[in-house]
Amino acid sequence: MASIKHLLAPLTTAGFAALTGCAQLPAQSAADITEPTSLYDRVLIDSPSAQPVSLSTLAEQLAPADVVVIGEYHGHQASHLLQARLQQQLHRINGSQVLTLEQFTIDHQPALDDYLAGITGETEMLEDAQAWDNYRGSYRPLVEYARRHNLPVIAANAPAEVVRCVGRTGQGYMDKLPAEQRLSLPEQPFLDTPAYRKKFETAISGSHGTGDPAMAERMDNTYKAQLLRDNTMAMRILQARDHYPEHQIVHLTGTFHSEERLGTVALLAHHAPDLSVAVISPVFWPADSPAPLAGNLDKGDYLYLIQPLPPEFRDSDRQRSAMQERFSSRPDIDCNTGE
């Protein structure tokens, strides 16, 4: 069994890179790794050794971690199947477990609690909690497992309307919130790290840059909205640790919020440096690459290789039209007040 020492102490991004020794690892050949055979399939990789591991071995190695963060590509079958199976494996080892979810916002915790307590049915919960459209196919198995085993389920994301208004008008919107709502959010909602900002700007702007002042302002507001999500998730994970001591936290999130130990994971290290956090990140199988792990080993303590999803569009005009329709269908909100 591979060493679990890297799970027993918090790591900075630089520390993780040094630990894994990516520069010293031998080149990994595609022939050494079995390709995922379907969109449900995944190949688990231990990053420090760059070698495949089984699900049961992964669970054993993750058992000492205080928090297990499973990054996902939203809506990818392999991500959600791995999350469900790993949740169960970890629970068999440690019966004290809490599930925290980016996919529910903190203002909808009461709706989630009512469902878990048997007060409401699933459709009622989905409506009351404004659950994601892919809940039934992606997150239902995890919530149902938690419900049947009386495990706490924590809504971890910031309220959607607050995130949208911060993204639209900037961080000053937080000052407009009612006192009770403001107190439910992180005291410092926009903590970040330079590496995370650089990664975000690269992902959003690509080669277009931020030279235009209006574009730079929009970029900054969008980044602040991202930080609000990350800081809220970190806060909720730490609250769960306080409310449920000795419980292992299993946190589901989009991979951008956790890979390279940035985003939410960096904030956990900032607030609770003694917390042991393990990160599992997805990587698309690059079938045309002779070294499928090159440049990816620093994305997590463990990786899971998966097939890419089919492209949604090949016609750019239809894609643009679909995106416009998607955003225009959102209910209008007034960001001039926090009411």
N, C-alpha and C positions, 0 to 999 in steps of 0.2 A: 504494500500500500504506500502511496506517495505521502510525503510529510504534510502535516496540517499546520505546521508552525506559522505559515503565512496567514492563517485565519485567527491566530491567537493574539494578535496585536494590530492596532489600526495602522494603515499605510497611507502615506501621501502618494500622489501620482508618481513622483520621482522615485519614492521609495519602492513602489511596486515594480517600476521599470528596472531598478537596480536588482531587486530580488529575483525577478524572472530572468534577468541576464539575457534579454532578447538578442543583444548583439553577439553573444557567445554561442547561442544555440545553433546546432547544425541545421543546414537547409533542410526543410521538410518537403519531401517529395509527395506529389499527389498520389503516387502509387502506394504510399504508406498509410493512407487514410481511406476508409471505405466511404464511398459517396452516398449521401442520403438518397434513398430509393423512391421517396414520394414526398408530397407536401406535408405529410404528417410525420415524416421521419426526421431524425436529427442525429448527429454524431457529436458526442461530448468530448471535449478536449481539456486536459489539465494544462493551464498555461505555463507554469514554471517548467514542466517537463516536455511540453508540446506533444504529449502522448494521449491517445484515446483512453477514456475511462468509462466504466459501466454506470448505469443510474444508481445501483445499490452502493457502489464504491463512492460515487459522488455524495450521496446522502450521508454516508459514514464520515466522510471528510468534512462535510458541512455541519455536522452535529454540534461541534463546540462553538460555532458562530452565534453571536447575539442576534445579528440581523442577516438574513439572506435576501439579497436583492436580485430578483429575476427580471432582467431586461427583456423586452419583447418588441417585435414589429407588430403593431396593432393589427389584429385581424388575421395574423398568420397562424394556420392550423398547428404547425409544429411548435410554435412558441407556447400556445395555450395548452396543448397536450402535455408538453414537458412541465409546465407550471403545475398542472393538476397532478401529474404522477409524482413530481418531486415533493409537493405539499404532503401527499399521503405517505411517502417514504420517510420524510422528516418527522411526521407526526407519530409514526410507528416507533421511531427511536426516542423521541421526546414528546410525551403526550401534552405538554404545556406549550401551546402554540397560539399565535395571534396572526390573523391575515389582515394586512393593510393594503389598500387599493388606491392607485391613482384614478381609477375609473369611476369612483364616487367622490362627490365633493362634501366638505364638512357640514355645509348647511343642510344636507340631506341625510345626516346620520340618524335622526329620529325615524325617518321612513325605513331605513335599513334595519334599525333596532326593532321596529314594529313587525317587520317580516320575520326576523330571526326569532322573535318571541311568539310567533303564531297568531298575531293579531290581524295581519293582513295577508292576502294571497300574493303570488308572484307578480301577476299583472298589475295589481294595485301598487306593489312596491316599485315596479318599473316605471309606472306613471308618476308616482309621488316623488321618486328619487331622480327622475329624469335620466334614467340609465342609458348607457350607450346603446346604439342600435344593435351592436353585435353581442349584447350581453348573453343571450340564450346560447349562442354557439361558442362563445369564448370564455365567459366567466362564471356561468351557471354552475359547472361542475365543482369549481373551487368554493363558491359560496354555499352550495348544497352540502359539500363535505364538511365545511365548518359548522353549518347549522345542525347537521345530524350528530356531530360530535361535541356540540355545545362550546365551540371555539369562538372567541370574540372576532368580529369583523369590523374593521375601522375604515371609514371613509377618510381619505388622506389628502385629497386635492383641494385647492382653493375654489371658492364659489365661482362659477362660470361667468356670471355677469361682472363680478369684480375684476376678474382676469381680462375680460374683453374691454372694460372701460380703462383699465391701466394701459392696455395695449393701444387703445384709441387716443387717450388724452395724456398719459404719462403718470408718473408715480404720485403726483400731487392729488390724484383721485382718492388715495387712501385717507387724506385728511377730511374728505367729505362724508366718510362712512359714519353711520350711527355708532355711538360709543360701544354698545354691546357687540356689534358685529366687528368693530375694529379690534376689540379685546380677544376675539376668537381667532385672530390671525397673528402671524409671527410679529414679535416686537420689532425685529429688524427684517422686513420682508424682502429686502433687495441685496442681501449679502451675496457676494460672488467671488470668483477667482479670475485672474487675468487669463489663465488657460481656457477657462470655460467661455469667456467672452470671445476670445479669438476663435474658438471652435464654432461658436454660434454664428459669428459674423461670416465665417468661411462657408458654413452650410447654407445660410440665408442669401448672402449677396453673391457668392461665387466670385466670378471675375469682374462683376459689375462695380464693386467697390462702394464706398459711402461718401464720395466727394461732394455730392449734391447736399446742401444743408437740409432741405426738406426730407430727403431720403435718409439722411443720418438721424434726424429726429424720429422718423417713423421706425427706423431700426432700433434706436435706443428704447423707445416705448415698447416695441415688441419684445426686446430682450428683458425689460423690466417685468413684463407679463410672465415670461418664462421663469424668471427668478422668483416671482411670487409663488408659482407652482412648486418649484424646488424647495423653497424655504418652508412652505406650508407642509409639504410631505415630510421633510426632516422633522419639523415640530411635532407632527402627529405620530411619527415613529417613536420619538423620544417620550411623548406622552403615554404611548402604549407601553413602553418599557417601565415607566413609573407606575402605571395603573396595574400592570400585570408583571410584577417582578418574577424573575426566573423563567419567564416564557420566551421562547424563540419567536422572533418576528419574521414572517415571510411577506415580503413586499413586492407587489407587481407594479411595473412601471414601463413606460416607453424607454427603449434602450438609450436614447440621447440623454435622459435624465441621470444615468448611472454609469455608462461606459467610461473607461479610463479613470474611474473613481472621481469623476467630476460631478457637477450638478448636486443632486440630493446627497450623494455619498460624501462629497467634499464638505458639505454643510454638517453632516453628522460628525465627521472628523473634527470640525471646528468646535462644535458645541460639546461633544462627548469624546475626547481623544482616546479614552480607555475602552470605548465600545469596539468590539470586533465585528467587522462587516465584511461579508463575502459577496462578491459581485459575479453574476453569471450573465454573459452577453451573447447575443446572436451574431453570427457572421454568415453572409450568403456564400454558398459554396461556389468558388470561382473555378468552374470545371476547365477553363482554358488556361489556368495558371499552373506552372510547374511547382509553385510553392504556395499552397492555399492559405497558409498561416502567416505569410510574410506581411508585416505591418499591422497585424491584428492581435498579437499576443498580449499587448498591453491594454486591451479593451476590458478584460475582466480576469478574475482569479481562475475562472473557467469560461470556456466558449462552447457554444453549440452551433455546429455547422448545419445550415438548412438550405433548401432549394429556394431560389427567388420566386416570388409570385409572378404570375403572368402580367404583362403590361395592361393597365386599365384602358389606355387610349393609344392609338397610333396616328390619329388625326388631331393635329394641334388645335384646330378650330373647334372641334367637338369637345376637346378637353377644356379649353378656355370657357366655352359656353356652359359646360357642366359645373365648373368651379364657380362661375358667376351665379348660377342658379342655386348652388349649394349655400353660398354665403347670403344671398338675398332672401332665402327662405328662413333664415334665423329671425326670431322675434326681435323687434326693434327695442332698444333700451335707451334710457335717458341718462347720459353720463354727466349731466350738469349737477346732479345731486347724488347723494349716496342712498336716497330713499328708494 
